[in-house]
Amino acid sequence: MTTIGQISLGVTDDVRAGEFWRRALGYVRRPPRFEGDDWIVLEPPPGRAGLAPAMDVSETRAEDFPRTHLDLSAEDRDLDDEADRPAALGARRVDRSRHPENPRPEVPAFVVLADPEGNRFCVEGRRRGPEGLRARPSGR
């Protein structure tokens, strides 16, 4: 059966994008597979599960509402604290006009961000603050 080997992101600055995602995910850069292999591919550290994001130079603009994007899990950490980590690395919170601010209690909440290249991604999880909610700016 076929499996997903990596997720490819089009970026204008592959070095900047690779460094952002390496730090945001705690991943390591995969060595080039052959001479001249200039793709930046990141992998989870040994013993940790996860898909490999790859950066390839593209001249097209990032979409405001892409049909495909990365969903990151805050796992057992507070959603807002975990969303603040990529923001501190250069991501920005984006308009959530198509998504409810507070979904039903049984549904994990999420924060929509854009990486420094403008590629959208979400961080999903549970809010651990007072009453499970903490006000955060939408960061248009």
Secondary structure, DSSP 8 states (H G I E B T S, - for coil): -----EEEEEES-HHHHHHHHHHHHT-EE---SSTT---EEEE--TT----EEEEEE--S---SS-SS-EEEE-TTS-HHHHHHHHHHTT-EE---TTS-SS--TTS-EEEEEE-TT--EEEEEE---SGGG--------
